[in-house]
């Protein structure tokens, strides 16, 4: 992460304050990540994780060690990857998402149905065409998600995850 770095779209150059410009034939502006979606009631509960940085991933890994069920909010790249990775470790995952099929916004409905079918063969359950409404918990610990449609998904460990996406 380079703070104070500026860029020039006309000529792929990054200008750093202390070390001078870096020139390139091509450039990619990686703006970082922001958590997608609106705030949910209950996000202050232990066991709720936003995945934005390595430390978040480490905390998620620790919280899922003894878990058997995990609820994931969001069926985009990171949500699908987290679900696929955790099922390899023997966890039962449910994805709650707005889209009707995982990765639909990125690849379209046909490819999304294929990806979702692959997840299903690995035991990932998908609650699509809905969205997380609030998190529920007890004694300060997250225990699951209540969807806007009223469906409740329990996470035995209380682990709930929400995707991060590019900054706008």
C-alpha positions in Angstrom: 0.0 0.0 0.0 1.5 3.3 -1.1 0.0 6.3 0.7 0.2 9.6 -1.1 0.6 7.9 -4.5 -1.0 9.7 -7.5 -1.4 8.3 -11.0 -1.7 9.7 -14.5 -4.3 8.0 -16.8 -2.7 9.5 -20.0 0.7 8.0 -19.3 0.8 5.0 -17.1 2.9 6.6 -14.3 2.6 6.4 -10.6 4.1 9.3 -8.7 5.3 8.5 -5.3 6.2 11.3 -2.9 9.6 10.1 -1.7 11.0 7.9 -4.4 9.8 9.5 -7.6 7.8 8.2 -10.6 7.3 4.6 -11.7 6.6 4.2 -15.4 5.0 1.3 -17.1 3.6 0.3 -20.5 0.4 -0.7 -18.7 -1.0 0.1 -15.3 -3.7 -1.2 -13.0 -5.3 1.0 -10.4 -6.1 -1.3 -7.4 -8.1 0.9 -5.1 -8.6 -1.6 -2.3 -11.7 -3.2 -0.9 -14.9 -1.9 0.8 -17.5 -4.2 2.4 -20.5 -4.4 0.1 -24.0 -4.2 1.2 -25.8 -2.3 3.8 -25.1 -2.5 7.5 -27.0 -5.4 9.2 -28.4 -5.4 12.7 -26.1 -7.6 14.8 -22.8 -7.0 13.1 -21.2 -6.2 16.4 -21.7 -9.8 17.6 -18.6 -12.0 18.0 -18.3 -14.4 15.2 -19.4 -12.1 12.4 -16.6 -11.5 10.0 -16.0 -9.1 7.1 -13.3 -10.4 4.9 -11.1 -7.5 3.8 -7.5 -8.3 5.0 -5.3 -11.2 6.0 -6.1 -10.6 9.7 -9.8 -11.0 8.9 -9.0 -14.3 7.2 -7.0 -15.5 10.2 -9.9 -14.6 12.6 -12.3 -16.4 10.3 -10.1 -19.5 10.2 -9.8 -19.5 14.0 -13.6 -19.2 14.4 -14.4 -22.0 12.0 -12.0 -24.6 13.5 -14.6 -26.1 15.7 -17.6 -25.1 13.7 -19.8 -27.6 11.7 -22.2 -25.1 10.1 -21.4 -21.7 8.6 -23.6 -19.1 7.0 -22.0 -16.9 4.3 -23.7 -13.6 3.2 -23.1 -13.0 -0.5 -22.6 -15.4 -3.4 -19.9 -13.5 -5.3 -16.3 -14.5 -5.8 -15.2 -14.4 -2.2 -18.4 -15.9 -0.8 -18.2 -18.8 -3.2 -14.5 -19.3 -2.5 -15.0 -19.3 1.3 -17.9 -21.8 1.0 -15.9 -24.1 -1.3 -12.8 -23.9 0.9 -14.7 -24.6 4.1 -16.6 -27.5 2.7 -13.2 -29.1 1.9 -12.5 -28.9 5.6 -15.8 -30.7 6.4 -18.0 -27.7 7.2 -21.6 -27.4 6.1 -22.1 -24.0 4.4 -25.2 -22.0 3.4 -24.9 -19.0 1.2 -27.6 -16.3 1.6 -27.6 -13.9 -1.4 -29.6 -11.5 -3.5 -28.9 -13.2 -6.9 -30.7 -16.3 -8.0 -27.5 -18.2 -8.6 -23.9 -17.8 -7.4 -21.6 -15.5 -9.5 -24.6 -14.5 -11.7 -23.7 -10.8 -11.8 -20.3 -11.7 -13.2 -20.9 -14.5 -15.6 -24.7 -14.5 -16.4 -27.4 -16.9 -15.5 -26.3 -19.9 -17.5 -22.7 -20.0 -16.2 -24.0 -19.2 -12.7 -26.3 -22.2 -12.7 -23.3 -24.4 -13.6 -21.1 -22.9 -10.7 -24.0 -23.4 -8.3 -24.5 -27.0 -9.3 -20.8 -27.6 -8.7 -21.1 -26.1 -5.2 -24.2 -28.2 -4.5 -22.3 -31.4 -5.3 -19.9 -30.4 -2.5 -22.7 -29.8 -0.1 -23.0 -26.1 -0.2 -26.6 -24.9 0.2 -27.7 -21.7 -1.5 -30.6 -19.5 -0.5 -30.8 -17.2 -3.5 -33.2 -14.4 -4.5 -33.2 -13.3 -0.9 -30.9 -11.3 1.3 -29.6 -11.1 4.8 -31.9 -8.9 6.9 -30.3 -9.2 10.3 -27.9 -11.3 12.3 -29.2 -13.1 15.4 -27.3 -14.1 18.4 -27.2 -14.7 22.1 -24.9 -13.6 24.9 -22.9 -11.4 22.4 -22.2 -14.3 20.0 -23.6 -14.5 16.5 -25.6 -17.6 15.8 -27.1 -17.1 12.4 -28.8 -15.0 9.8 -32.5 -14.1 9.3 -33.2 -13.4 5.6 -35.5 -10.7 4.3 -37.9 -13.5 3.3 -38.0 -14.7 6.9 -35.8 -17.8 6.5 -33.4 -18.4 9.4 -30.1 -20.0 8.9 -28.1 -21.2 11.9 -24.4 -21.1 12.1 -23.3 -23.5 14.9 -20.1 -21.5 15.4 -21.9 -18.2 15.0 -19.6 -17.5 12.1 -21.2 -15.3 9.4 -19.2 -13.8 6.6 -19.8 -10.9 4.2 -18.0 -10.1 1.0 -15.8 -7.2 0.2 -15.7 -5.6 -3.2 -13.8 -2.9 -5.1 -14.1 0.6 -4.0 -16.2 2.7 -6.3 
